[in-house]
């Protein structure tokens, strides 16, 4: 699974918070495509990986905004 705009919009609606478009684009660039592991294999993230990475990114973003 890779992060999509639709998934990101759904997540924002569920947590009732929005993020700037630039931040959303960074997430999509990072998680929106398969990755290559240390052995050269192409892998995708699990749904849980995507959820956790997006959740942590939201926490970092809103922590930075408050300070």
Secondary structure, DSSP 8 states (H G I E B T S, - for coil): ----HHHHHHHHHHHT----HHHHHHHHHHHSS-EE-TTS-EE---HHHHHHHHHHHHHHHHHHHH-
